[in-house]
Amino acid sequence: MLRVLLNEPDGNLTKYRIAKLSECSREWVIEFLRKLEAQGLVEQTEVLDPDKLIKYWSQVRLEPEHWDYMLRDPEI
């Protein structure tokens, strides 16, 4: 969801559209946007401070437990 917000920071996206692009529920988007608003990072769907939002993202981002790779022709 943070990536979607940072790609469209001007606030033109609806909460429904953010949910669709983020592949999550609209209810979760509303709840998370409230949390971000309380921190002064967004207002509705408009990003107020992109640098702080990126910093927040780097702090909450979880590293994947493992990486998957697909090789086209592994026997070559």
Biopython code that builds the backbone (N, CA, C, O; Angstrom):
import numpy as np
from Bio.PDB.StructureBuilder import StructureBuilder

atoms = [
    (1, "MET", "N", (0.811, -1.183, 0.000)),
    (1, "MET", "CA", (0.000, 0.000, 0.000)),
    (1, "MET", "C", (0.867, 1.265, 0.000)),
    (1, "MET", "O", (0.519, 2.261, -0.635)),
    (2, "LEU", "N", (1.967, 1.221, 0.696)),
    (2, "LEU", "CA", (2.850, 2.392, 0.718)),
    (2, "LEU", "C", (3.403, 2.679, -0.667)),
    (2, "LEU", "O", (3.528, 3.839, -1.059)),
    (3, "ARG", "N", (3.733, 1.637, -1.409)),
    (3, "ARG", "CA", (4.234, 1.815, -2.777)),
    (3, "ARG", "C", (3.171, 2.480, -3.644)),
    (3, "ARG", "O", (3.486, 3.358, -4.447)),
    (4, "VAL", "N", (1.924, 2.071, -3.492)),
    (4, "VAL", "CA", (0.830, 2.653, -4.267)),
    (4, "VAL", "C", (0.683, 4.133, -3.923)),
    (4, "VAL", "O", (0.539, 4.966, -4.818)),
    (5, "LEU", "N", (0.717, 4.459, -2.654)),
    (5, "LEU", "CA", (0.612, 5.864, -2.243)),
    (5, "LEU", "C", (1.760, 6.703, -2.788)),
    (5, "LEU", "O", (1.556, 7.829, -3.243)),
    (6, "LEU", "N", (2.958, 6.154, -2.739)),
    (6, "LEU", "CA", (4.119, 6.913, -3.218)),
    (6, "LEU", "C", (4.126, 7.060, -4.738)),
    (6, "LEU", "O", (4.704, 8.013, -5.262)),
    (7, "ASN", "N", (3.495, 6.135, -5.446)),
    (7, "ASN", "CA", (3.392, 6.250, -6.906)),
    (7, "ASN", "C", (2.365, 7.283, -7.333)),
    (7, "ASN", "O", (2.473, 7.854, -8.418)),
    (8, "GLU", "N", (1.373, 7.526, -6.494)),
    (8, "GLU", "CA", (0.321, 8.518, -6.780)),
    (8, "GLU", "C", (0.165, 9.421, -5.559)),
    (8, "GLU", "O", (-0.857, 9.347, -4.876)),
    (9, "PRO", "N", (1.146, 10.266, -5.266)),
    (9, "PRO", "CA", (1.133, 11.032, -4.018)),
    (9, "PRO", "C", (0.166, 12.212, -3.982)),
    (9, "PRO", "O", (-0.045, 12.796, -2.919)),
    (10, "ASP", "N", (-0.422, 12.571, -5.116)),
    (10, "ASP", "CA", (-1.251, 13.776, -5.171)),
    (10, "ASP", "C", (-2.644, 13.614, -4.574)),
    (10, "ASP", "O", (-3.382, 14.596, -4.493)),
    (11, "GLY", "N", (-3.028, 12.420, -4.154)),
    (11, "GLY", "CA", (-4.319, 12.216, -3.514)),
    (11, "GLY", "C", (-5.457, 11.933, -4.464)),
    (11, "GLY", "O", (-6.617, 11.974, -4.056)),
    (12, "ASN", "N", (-5.163, 11.648, -5.725)),
    (12, "ASN", "CA", (-6.217, 11.382, -6.703)),
    (12, "ASN", "C", (-6.819, 9.993, -6.575)),
    (12, "ASN", "O", (-7.911, 9.751, -7.089)),
    (13, "LEU", "N", (-6.134, 9.072, -5.903)),
    (13, "LEU", "CA", (-6.650, 7.719, -5.763)),
    (13, "LEU", "C", (-7.695, 7.643, -4.651)),
    (13, "LEU", "O", (-7.558, 8.276, -3.604)),
    (14, "THR", "N", (-8.733, 6.862, -4.900)),
    (14, "THR", "CA", (-9.716, 6.606, -3.853)),
    (14, "THR", "C", (-9.192, 5.495, -2.956)),
    (14, "THR", "O", (-8.259, 4.779, -3.320)),
    (15, "LYS", "N", (-9.795, 5.357, -1.788)),
    (15, "LYS", "CA", (-9.401, 4.286, -0.881)),
    (15, "LYS", "C", (-9.715, 2.931, -1.512)),
    (15, "LYS", "O", (-8.976, 1.965, -1.324)),
    (16, "TYR", "N", (-10.804, 2.868, -2.253)),
    (16, "TYR", "CA", (-11.162, 1.629, -2.952)),
    (16, "TYR", "C", (-10.095, 1.269, -3.984)),
    (16, "TYR", "O", (-9.692, 0.110, -4.083)),
    (17, "ARG", "N", (-9.641, 2.254, -4.750)),
    (17, "ARG", "CA", (-8.626, 2.009, -5.779)),
    (17, "ARG", "C", (-7.298, 1.598, -5.147)),
    (17, "ARG", "O", (-6.609, 0.718, -5.663)),
    (18, "ILE", "N", (-6.938, 2.231, -4.032)),
    (18, "ILE", "CA", (-5.719, 1.849, -3.317)),
    (18, "ILE", "C", (-5.814, 0.393, -2.874)),
    (18, "ILE", "O", (-4.845, -0.358, -2.983)),
    (19, "ALA", "N", (-6.976, -0.003, -2.377)),
    (19, "ALA", "CA", (-7.177, -1.385, -1.944)),
    (19, "ALA", "C", (-7.006, -2.350, -3.114)),
    (19, "ALA", "O", (-6.366, -3.392, -2.972)),
    (20, "LYS", "N", (-7.571, -2.011, -4.258)),
    (20, "LYS", "CA", (-7.449, -2.882, -5.429)),
    (20, "LYS", "C", (-6.003, -2.987, -5.897)),
    (20, "LYS", "O", (-5.521, -4.085, -6.178)),
    (21, "LEU", "N", (-5.314, -1.866, -5.983)),
    (21, "LEU", "CA", (-3.923, -1.869, -6.445)),
    (21, "LEU", "C", (-2.986, -2.543, -5.441)),
    (21, "LEU", "O", (-1.969, -3.122, -5.822)),
    (22, "SER", "N", (-3.338, -2.463, -4.159)),
    (22, "SER", "CA", (-2.519, -3.060, -3.109)),
    (22, "SER", "C", (-2.898, -4.507, -2.829)),
    (22, "SER", "O", (-2.210, -5.216, -2.094)),
    (23, "GLU", "N", (-3.999, -4.929, -3.426)),
    (23, "GLU", "CA", (-4.516, -6.284, -3.216)),
    (23, "GLU", "C", (-4.790, -6.553, -1.740)),
    (23, "GLU", "O", (-4.365, -7.567, -1.187)),
    (24, "CYS", "N", (-5.511, -5.619, -1.116)),
    (24, "CYS", "CA", (-5.914, -5.784, 0.275)),
    (24, "CYS", "C", (-7.338, -5.244, 0.422)),
    (24, "CYS", "O", (-7.910, -4.726, -0.537)),
    (25, "SER", "N", (-7.897, -5.364, 1.600)),
    (25, "SER", "CA", (-9.275, -4.925, 1.805)),
    (25, "SER", "C", (-9.351, -3.408, 1.972)),
    (25, "SER", "O", (-8.398, -2.766, 2.415)),
    (26, "ARG", "N", (-10.495, -2.858, 1.609)),
    (26, "ARG", "CA", (-10.717, -1.417, 1.761)),
    (26, "ARG", "C", (-10.697, -1.029, 3.238)),
    (26, "ARG", "O", (-10.226, 0.050, 3.599)),
    (27, "GLU", "N", (-11.211, -1.914, 4.083)),
    (27, "GLU", "CA", (-11.230, -1.650, 5.518)),
    (27, "GLU", "C", (-9.809, -1.506, 6.068)),
    (27, "GLU", "O", (-9.535, -0.635, 6.893)),
    (28, "TRP", "N", (-8.906, -2.383, 5.592)),
    (28, "TRP", "CA", (-7.524, -2.308, 6.049)),
    (28, "TRP", "C", (-6.872, -1.012, 5.567)),
    (28, "TRP", "O", (-6.102, -0.394, 6.302)),
    (29, "VAL", "N", (-7.178, -0.599, 4.337)),
    (29, "VAL", "CA", (-6.642, 0.657, 3.805)),
    (29, "VAL", "C", (-7.103, 1.829, 4.669)),
    (29, "VAL", "O", (-6.305, 2.701, 5.013)),
    (30, "ILE", "N", (-8.376, 1.848, 5.015)),
    (30, "ILE", "CA", (-8.913, 2.932, 5.844)),
    (30, "ILE", "C", (-8.214, 2.967, 7.192)),
    (30, "ILE", "O", (-7.819, 4.033, 7.663)),
    (31, "GLU", "N", (-8.060, 1.807, 7.812)),
    (31, "GLU", "CA", (-7.404, 1.728, 9.119)),
    (31, "GLU", "C", (-5.948, 2.183, 9.039)),
    (31, "GLU", "O", (-5.481, 2.928, 9.900)),
    (32, "PHE", "N", (-5.237, 1.740, 8.016)),
    (32, "PHE", "CA", (-3.825, 2.093, 7.877)),
    (32, "PHE", "C", (-3.656, 3.575, 7.538)),
    (32, "PHE", "O", (-2.730, 4.218, 8.031)),
    (33, "LEU", "N", (-4.542, 4.121, 6.702)),
    (33, "LEU", "CA", (-4.465, 5.550, 6.385)),
    (33, "LEU", "C", (-4.690, 6.395, 7.635)),
    (33, "LEU", "O", (-4.057, 7.438, 7.796)),
    (34, "ARG", "N", (-5.578, 5.961, 8.514)),
    (34, "ARG", "CA", (-5.784, 6.679, 9.781)),
    (34, "ARG", "C", (-4.502, 6.706, 10.603)),
    (34, "ARG", "O", (-4.161, 7.723, 11.207)),
    (35, "LYS", "N", (-3.799, 5.580, 10.620)),
    (35, "LYS", "CA", (-2.536, 5.500, 11.350)),
    (35, "LYS", "C", (-1.504, 6.454, 10.743)),
    (35, "LYS", "O", (-0.784, 7.144, 11.464)),
    (36, "LEU", "N", (-1.443, 6.483, 9.414)),
    (36, "LEU", "CA", (-0.499, 7.377, 8.737)),
    (36, "LEU", "C", (-0.885, 8.841, 8.930)),
    (36, "LEU", "O", (-0.015, 9.701, 9.066)),
    (37, "GLU", "N", (-2.193, 9.128, 8.943)),
    (37, "GLU", "CA", (-2.653, 10.505, 9.186)),
    (37, "GLU", "C", (-2.262, 10.969, 10.582)),
    (37, "GLU", "O", (-1.859, 12.118, 10.765)),
    (38, "ALA", "N", (-2.378, 10.082, 11.570)),
    (38, "ALA", "CA", (-2.022, 10.431, 12.946)),
    (38, "ALA", "C", (-0.540, 10.782, 13.063)),
    (38, "ALA", "O", (-0.148, 11.553, 13.940)),
    (39, "GLN", "N", (0.278, 10.220, 12.184)),
    (39, "GLN", "CA", (1.709, 10.513, 12.184)),
    (39, "GLN", "C", (2.055, 11.698, 11.291)),
    (39, "GLN", "O", (3.220, 12.087, 11.207)),
    (40, "GLY", "N", (1.055, 12.279, 10.620)),
    (40, "GLY", "CA", (1.287, 13.442, 9.771)),
    (40, "GLY", "C", (1.916, 13.118, 8.435)),
    (40, "GLY", "O", (2.485, 13.998, 7.789)),
    (41, "LEU", "N", (1.824, 11.862, 8.005)),
    (41, "LEU", "CA", (2.441, 11.464, 6.745)),
    (41, "LEU", "C", (1.506, 11.640, 5.549)),
    (41, "LEU", "O", (1.964, 11.903, 4.438)),
    (42, "VAL", "N", (0.210, 11.496, 5.769)),
    (42, "VAL", "CA", (-0.778, 11.636, 4.698)),
    (42, "VAL", "C", (-1.982, 12.416, 5.213)),
    (42, "VAL", "O", (-2.190, 12.556, 6.418)),
    (43, "GLU", "N", (-2.759, 12.913, 4.274)),
    (43, "GLU", "CA", (-4.068, 13.495, 4.571)),
    (43, "GLU", "C", (-5.024, 12.903, 3.556)),
    (43, "GLU", "O", (-4.920, 13.162, 2.357)),
    (44, "GLN", "N", (-5.964, 12.100, 4.055)),
    (44, "GLN", "CA", (-6.809, 11.268, 3.194)),
    (44, "GLN", "C", (-5.907, 10.347, 2.385)),
    (44, "GLN", "O", (-5.287, 9.447, 2.952)),
    (45, "THR", "N", (-5.818, 10.550, 1.076)),
    (45, "THR", "CA", (-4.926, 9.713, 0.259)),
    (45, "THR", "C", (-3.771, 10.524, -0.334)),
    (45, "THR", "O", (-3.051, 10.036, -1.205)),
    (46, "GLU", "N", (-3.599, 11.748, 0.133)),
    (46, "GLU", "CA", (-2.507, 12.599, -0.347)),
    (46, "GLU", "C", (-1.286, 12.452, 0.558)),
    (46, "GLU", "O", (-1.392, 12.557, 1.780)),
    (47, "VAL", "N", (-0.148, 12.212, -0.043)),
    (47, "VAL", "CA", (1.099, 12.085, 0.712)),
    (47, "VAL", "C", (1.606, 13.484, 1.028)),
    (47, "VAL", "O", (1.845, 14.281, 0.120)),
    (48, "LEU", "N", (1.772, 13.784, 2.307)),
    (48, "LEU", "CA", (2.230, 15.104, 2.724)),
    (48, "LEU", "C", (3.752, 15.215, 2.722)),
    (48, "LEU", "O", (4.308, 16.256, 2.372)),
    (49, "ASP", "N", (4.412, 14.142, 3.114)),
    (49, "ASP", "CA", (5.872, 14.162, 3.186)),
    (49, "ASP", "C", (6.424, 12.839, 2.654)),
    (49, "ASP", "O", (6.582, 11.883, 3.413)),
    (50, "PRO", "N", (6.720, 12.783, 1.343)),
    (50, "PRO", "CA", (7.199, 11.528, 0.750)),
    (50, "PRO", "C", (8.470, 10.982, 1.403)),
    (50, "PRO", "O", (8.604, 9.768, 1.558)),
    (51, "ASP", "N", (9.400, 11.850, 1.785)),
    (51, "ASP", "CA", (10.647, 11.390, 2.397)),
    (51, "ASP", "C", (10.396, 10.682, 3.724)),
    (51, "ASP", "O", (10.984, 9.637, 3.998)),
    (52, "LYS", "N", (9.522, 11.256, 4.541)),
    (52, "LYS", "CA", (9.200, 10.626, 5.821)),
    (52, "LYS", "C", (8.424, 9.321, 5.620)),
    (52, "LYS", "O", (8.588, 8.373, 6.388)),
    (53, "LEU", "N", (7.579, 9.277, 4.585)),
    (53, "LEU", "CA", (6.833, 8.057, 4.309)),
    (53, "LEU", "C", (7.774, 6.941, 3.853)),
    (53, "LEU", "O", (7.587, 5.786, 4.233)),
    (54, "ILE", "N", (8.768, 7.268, 3.055)),
    (54, "ILE", "CA", (9.763, 6.281, 2.635)),
    (54, "ILE", "C", (10.559, 5.799, 3.849)),
    (54, "ILE", "O", (10.837, 4.606, 3.970)),
    (55, "LYS", "N", (10.924, 6.706, 4.739)),
    (55, "LYS", "CA", (11.648, 6.326, 5.951)),
    (55, "LYS", "C", (10.792, 5.403, 6.811)),
    (55, "LYS", "O", (11.288, 4.410, 7.344)),
    (56, "TYR", "N", (9.508, 5.728, 6.946)),
    (56, "TYR", "CA", (8.588, 4.869, 7.697)),
    (56, "TYR", "C", (8.525, 3.485, 7.065)),
    (56, "TYR", "O", (8.557, 2.474, 7.767)),
    (57, "TRP", "N", (8.437, 3.441, 5.747)),
    (57, "TRP", "CA", (8.364, 2.176, 5.015)),
    (57, "TRP", "C", (9.613, 1.331, 5.288)),
    (57, "TRP", "O", (9.516, 0.123, 5.502)),
    (58, "SER", "N", (10.773, 1.968, 5.278)),
    (58, "SER", "CA", (12.007, 1.217, 5.504)),
    (58, "SER", "C", (12.076, 0.659, 6.925)),
    (58, "SER", "O", (12.744, -0.347, 7.163)),
    (59, "GLN", "N", (11.396, 1.300, 7.861)),
    (59, "GLN", "CA", (11.409, 0.836, 9.245)),
    (59, "GLN", "C", (10.441, -0.327, 9.476)),
    (59, "GLN", "O", (10.704, -1.192, 10.312)),
    (60, "VAL", "N", (9.331, -0.355, 8.745)),
    (60, "VAL", "CA", (8.318, -1.392, 8.980)),
    (60, "VAL", "C", (8.404, -2.549, 8.003)),
    (60, "VAL", "O", (7.746, -3.570, 8.198)),
    (61, "ARG", "N", (9.198, -2.410, 6.964)),
    (61, "ARG", "CA", (9.300, -3.449, 5.938)),
    (61, "ARG", "C", (9.943, -4.702, 6.506)),
    (61, "ARG", "O", (10.965, -4.631, 7.189)),
    (62, "LEU", "N", (9.343, -5.841, 6.221)),
    (62, "LEU", "CA", (9.882, -7.117, 6.658)),
    (62, "LEU", "C", (10.676, -7.745, 5.521)),
    (62, "LEU", "O", (10.229, -7.759, 4.374)),
    (63, "GLU", "N", (11.837, -8.254, 5.840)),
    (63, "GLU", "CA", (12.644, -8.966, 4.859)),
    (63, "GLU", "C", (11.998, -10.328, 4.603)),
    (63, "GLU", "O", (11.520, -10.963, 5.542)),
    (64, "PRO", "N", (11.975, -10.781, 3.364)),
    (64, "PRO", "CA", (11.423, -12.104, 3.083)),
    (64, "PRO", "C", (12.256, -13.203, 3.743)),
    (64, "PRO", "O", (13.472, -13.081, 3.888)),
    (65, "GLU", "N", (11.567, -14.285, 4.140)),
    (65, "GLU", "CA", (12.267, -15.400, 4.762)),
    (65, "GLU", "C", (13.126, -16.151, 3.758)),
    (65, "GLU", "O", (14.183, -16.675, 4.110)),
    (66, "HIS", "N", (12.685, -16.204, 2.529)),
    (66, "HIS", "CA", (13.442, -16.870, 1.485)),
    (66, "HIS", "C", (13.126, -16.230, 0.139)),
    (66, "HIS", "O", (12.119, -15.539, -0.015)),
    (67, "TRP", "N", (13.977, -16.464, -0.804)),
    (67, "TRP", "CA", (13.804, -15.928, -2.149)),
    (67, "TRP", "C", (13.543, -17.084, -3.099)),
    (67, "TRP", "O", (14.161, -18.141, -2.971)),
    (68, "ASP", "N", (12.655, -16.903, -4.030)),
    (68, "ASP", "CA", (12.381, -17.895, -5.057)),
    (68, "ASP", "C", (12.883, -17.372, -6.398)),
    (68, "ASP", "O", (12.697, -16.204, -6.736)),
    (69, "TYR", "N", (13.512, -18.248, -7.141)),
    (69, "TYR", "CA", (13.991, -17.883, -8.461)),
    (69, "TYR", "C", (13.534, -18.939, -9.460)),
    (69, "TYR", "O", (13.442, -20.121, -9.129)),
    (70, "MET", "N", (13.254, -18.514, -10.657)),
    (70, "MET", "CA", (12.886, -19.445, -11.704)),
    (70, "MET", "C", (13.868, -19.253, -12.866)),
    (70, "MET", "O", (14.042, -18.147, -13.379)),
    (71, "LEU", "N", (14.488, -20.333, -13.254)),
    (71, "LEU", "CA", (15.421, -20.298, -14.366)),
    (71, "LEU", "C", (14.757, -20.887, -15.596)),
    (71, "LEU", "O", (14.123, -21.939, -15.521)),
    (72, "ARG", "N", (14.895, -20.230, -16.699)),
    (72, "ARG", "CA", (14.244, -20.669, -17.932)),
    (72, "ARG", "C", (14.746, -22.044, -18.373)),
    (72, "ARG", "O", (13.944, -22.959, -18.561)),
    (73, "ASP", "N", (16.036, -22.198, -18.538)),
    (73, "ASP", "CA", (16.645, -23.471, -18.965)),
    (73, "ASP", "C", (17.790, -23.791, -18.005)),
    (73, "ASP", "O", (18.942, -23.485, -18.311)),
    (74, "PRO", "N", (17.505, -24.395, -16.860)),
    (74, "PRO", "CA", (18.555, -24.597, -15.861)),
    (74, "PRO", "C", (19.617, -25.611, -16.269)),
    (74, "PRO", "O", (20.692, -25.643, -15.671)),
    (75, "GLU", "N", (19.343, -26.433, -17.266)),
    (75, "GLU", "CA", (20.322, -27.449, -17.654)),
    (75, "GLU", "C", (21.296, -26.965, -18.724)),
    (75, "GLU", "O", (22.175, -27.721, -19.137)),
    (76, "ILE", "N", (21.161, -25.758, -19.167)),
    (76, "ILE", "CA", (22.049, -25.216, -20.197)),
    (76, "ILE", "C", (23.327, -24.737, -19.562)),
    (76, "ILE", "O", (24.215, -24.243, -20.257)),
]
sb = StructureBuilder()
sb.init_structure("model")
sb.init_model(0)
sb.init_chain("A")
sb.init_seg("    ")
for serial, (resi, resn, name, xyz) in enumerate(atoms, 1):
    if name == "N":
        sb.init_residue(resn, " ", resi, " ")
    sb.init_atom(name, np.array(xyz, "f"), 0.0, 1.0, " ", f" {name:<3s}", serial, name[0])
structure = sb.get_structure()
